[in-house]
Amino acid sequence: MVPWNILSKPEQLDEIVTESRRIAVVIYKHSLRCGVSSAAKRALDQDWDLQPDELKPYYLDVIGSRSLSDRVAQQFKVRHESPQIMLIRNGKVIYTNSHWQISVNALREALK
């Protein structure tokens, strides 16, 4: 199971940028209304074996926090998709993917 940190406030984005300078951070943008999003989240939860010192995971509900989701896309210069995963290091997105391409294996490869 993924030890999700809930992303719900705009000021957390500054914290994520700061955190990403010492540890990789992932943001998972999830839609509760989307079957693909639910399947991707379930796969992440089932396959998660990354250690807390490797990656800090954040979960963003795009339906409940649409304006924050838009702000994430704008700040990190990534087109909004849902579901979507973004891997951040040193304040910049180094990997992003969406829909059926979301996986723990893909994150592990991007972390190398």
Short mmCIF file of the C-alpha atoms (twelve columns), coordinates in Angstrom:
data_MODEL
# 
_entry.id   MODEL 
# 
loop_
_atom_site.group_PDB 
_atom_site.id 
_atom_site.type_symbol 
_atom_site.label_atom_id 
_atom_site.label_alt_id 
_atom_site.label_comp_id 
_atom_site.label_asym_id 
_atom_site.label_seq_id 
_atom_site.Cartn_x 
_atom_site.Cartn_y 
_atom_site.Cartn_z 
_atom_site.pdbx_PDB_model_num 
ATOM 1   C CA . MET A 1   0.000   0.000  0.000   1 
ATOM 2   C CA . VAL A 2   1.261   3.459  -0.887  1 
ATOM 3   C CA . PRO A 3   1.834   5.743  2.141   1 
ATOM 4   C CA . TRP A 4   0.003   8.646  0.451   1 
ATOM 5   C CA . ASN A 5   0.414   12.227 1.633   1 
ATOM 6   C CA . ILE A 6   -2.690  14.217 0.705   1 
ATOM 7   C CA . LEU A 7   -2.037  17.246 -1.504  1 
ATOM 8   C CA . SER A 8   -4.885  19.655 -0.765  1 
ATOM 9   C CA . LYS A 9   -3.404  23.134 -0.285  1 
ATOM 10  C CA . PRO A 10  -1.540  25.387 -2.729  1 
ATOM 11  C CA . GLU A 11  1.203   26.145 -0.190  1 
ATOM 12  C CA . GLN A 12  2.158   22.459 -0.234  1 
ATOM 13  C CA . LEU A 13  3.583   22.961 -3.716  1 
ATOM 14  C CA . ASP A 14  6.407   25.078 -2.284  1 
ATOM 15  C CA . GLU A 15  7.045   22.336 0.287   1 
ATOM 16  C CA . ILE A 16  7.145   19.724 -2.490  1 
ATOM 17  C CA . VAL A 17  9.693   21.746 -4.453  1 
ATOM 18  C CA . THR A 18  11.850  22.057 -1.316  1 
ATOM 19  C CA . GLU A 19  11.459  18.362 -0.448  1 
ATOM 20  C CA . SER A 20  12.367  17.349 -3.979  1 
ATOM 21  C CA . ARG A 21  15.841  18.758 -3.441  1 
ATOM 22  C CA . ARG A 22  16.581  16.038 -0.861  1 
ATOM 23  C CA . ILE A 23  14.264  13.194 -1.926  1 
ATOM 24  C CA . ALA A 24  12.304  12.417 -5.079  1 
ATOM 25  C CA . VAL A 25  8.614   13.289 -4.856  1 
ATOM 26  C CA . VAL A 26  5.742   11.845 -6.841  1 
ATOM 27  C CA . ILE A 27  2.338   13.436 -7.354  1 
ATOM 28  C CA . TYR A 28  -0.495  11.155 -8.410  1 
ATOM 29  C CA . LYS A 29  -3.487  13.037 -9.823  1 
ATOM 30  C CA . HIS A 30  -6.589  10.899 -9.335  1 
ATOM 31  C CA . SER A 31  -10.198 11.207 -10.441 1 
ATOM 32  C CA . LEU A 32  -12.765 9.383  -8.350  1 
ATOM 33  C CA . ARG A 33  -15.100 9.360  -11.368 1 
ATOM 34  C CA . CYS A 34  -12.713 7.563  -13.718 1 
ATOM 35  C CA . GLY A 35  -12.364 3.796  -13.982 1 
ATOM 36  C CA . VAL A 36  -8.878  4.034  -15.491 1 
ATOM 37  C CA . SER A 37  -7.797  6.269  -12.624 1 
ATOM 38  C CA . SER A 38  -9.141  3.770  -10.091 1 
ATOM 39  C CA . ALA A 39  -7.352  0.897  -11.834 1 
ATOM 40  C CA . ALA A 40  -4.070  2.840  -11.921 1 
ATOM 41  C CA . LYS A 41  -4.323  3.707  -8.228  1 
ATOM 42  C CA . ARG A 42  -5.162  0.119  -7.333  1 
ATOM 43  C CA . ALA A 43  -2.102  -1.097 -9.276  1 
ATOM 44  C CA . LEU A 44  0.132   1.428  -7.508  1 
ATOM 45  C CA . ASP A 45  -1.252  0.379  -4.121  1 
ATOM 46  C CA . GLN A 46  -0.781  -3.332 -4.876  1 
ATOM 47  C CA . ASP A 47  2.712   -3.111 -6.372  1 
ATOM 48  C CA . TRP A 48  4.229   -0.424 -4.144  1 
ATOM 49  C CA . ASP A 49  7.558   -1.551 -2.730  1 
ATOM 50  C CA . LEU A 50  9.482   1.733  -2.854  1 
ATOM 51  C CA . GLN A 51  11.082  2.791  0.394   1 
ATOM 52  C CA . PRO A 52  10.348  6.065  2.242   1 
ATOM 53  C CA . ASP A 53  13.948  7.190  1.689   1 
ATOM 54  C CA . GLU A 54  13.550  6.686  -2.108  1 
ATOM 55  C CA . LEU A 55  10.355  8.558  -2.828  1 
ATOM 56  C CA . LYS A 56  7.669   10.615 -1.092  1 
ATOM 57  C CA . PRO A 57  4.205   10.079 -2.648  1 
ATOM 58  C CA . TYR A 58  1.457   12.704 -2.817  1 
ATOM 59  C CA . TYR A 59  -2.160  12.084 -3.815  1 
ATOM 60  C CA . LEU A 60  -4.281  14.808 -5.427  1 
ATOM 61  C CA . ASP A 61  -8.042  14.428 -5.904  1 
ATOM 62  C CA . VAL A 62  -8.603  16.326 -9.165  1 
ATOM 63  C CA . ILE A 63  -12.386 16.481 -8.718  1 
ATOM 64  C CA . GLY A 64  -12.286 17.920 -5.197  1 
ATOM 65  C CA . SER A 65  -9.287  20.176 -5.905  1 
ATOM 66  C CA . ARG A 66  -9.526  21.101 -9.584  1 
ATOM 67  C CA . SER A 67  -7.982  24.553 -9.152  1 
ATOM 68  C CA . LEU A 68  -5.030  23.013 -7.286  1 
ATOM 69  C CA . SER A 69  -4.670  20.405 -10.034 1 
ATOM 70  C CA . ASP A 70  -4.543  23.211 -12.605 1 
ATOM 71  C CA . ARG A 71  -1.948  25.006 -10.494 1 
ATOM 72  C CA . VAL A 72  0.214   21.856 -10.363 1 
ATOM 73  C CA . ALA A 73  0.080   21.643 -14.166 1 
ATOM 74  C CA . GLN A 74  0.999   25.305 -14.492 1 
ATOM 75  C CA . GLN A 75  3.775   25.324 -11.888 1 
ATOM 76  C CA . PHE A 76  5.475   22.200 -13.206 1 
ATOM 77  C CA . LYS A 77  4.741   22.995 -16.873 1 
ATOM 78  C CA . VAL A 78  2.992   19.689 -17.515 1 
ATOM 79  C CA . ARG A 79  -0.268  19.338 -19.427 1 
ATOM 80  C CA . HIS A 80  -3.080  18.213 -17.107 1 
ATOM 81  C CA . GLU A 81  -4.225  14.626 -17.450 1 
ATOM 82  C CA . SER A 82  -6.106  12.308 -15.159 1 
ATOM 83  C CA . PRO A 83  -4.935  9.928  -13.999 1 
ATOM 84  C CA . GLN A 84  -1.420  11.291 -14.110 1 
ATOM 85  C CA . ILE A 85  1.808   10.689 -12.275 1 
ATOM 86  C CA . MET A 86  4.681   13.155 -12.011 1 
ATOM 87  C CA . LEU A 87  8.115   12.451 -10.572 1 
ATOM 88  C CA . ILE A 88  9.841   15.574 -9.257  1 
ATOM 89  C CA . ARG A 89  13.511  16.093 -8.445  1 
ATOM 90  C CA . ASN A 90  15.199  19.392 -7.682  1 
ATOM 91  C CA . GLY A 91  11.945  21.245 -8.257  1 
ATOM 92  C CA . LYS A 92  11.418  19.910 -11.794 1 
ATOM 93  C CA . VAL A 93  9.355   17.124 -13.301 1 
ATOM 94  C CA . ILE A 94  11.775  14.480 -14.558 1 
ATOM 95  C CA . TYR A 95  9.124   11.927 -15.530 1 
ATOM 96  C CA . THR A 96  5.410   12.035 -16.193 1 
ATOM 97  C CA . ASN A 97  2.914   9.610  -17.588 1 
ATOM 98  C CA . SER A 98  -0.793  8.960  -17.581 1 
ATOM 99  C CA . HIS A 99  -3.517  6.374  -17.865 1 
ATOM 100 C CA . TRP A 100 -2.338  2.790  -18.483 1 
ATOM 101 C CA . GLN A 101 1.359   3.771  -18.449 1 
ATOM 102 C CA . ILE A 102 1.268   4.484  -14.709 1 
ATOM 103 C CA . SER A 103 3.162   1.806  -12.789 1 
ATOM 104 C CA . VAL A 104 5.588   1.250  -9.954  1 
ATOM 105 C CA . ASN A 105 8.047   -0.306 -12.424 1 
ATOM 106 C CA . ALA A 106 8.000   2.854  -14.550 1 
ATOM 107 C CA . LEU A 107 8.643   4.972  -11.443 1 
ATOM 108 C CA . ARG A 108 11.484  2.698  -10.384 1 
ATOM 109 C CA . GLU A 109 13.112  3.057  -13.829 1 
ATOM 110 C CA . ALA A 110 12.689  6.843  -13.761 1 
ATOM 111 C CA . LEU A 111 14.357  6.999  -10.340 1 
ATOM 112 C CA . LYS A 112 17.596  5.473  -11.691 1 
# 
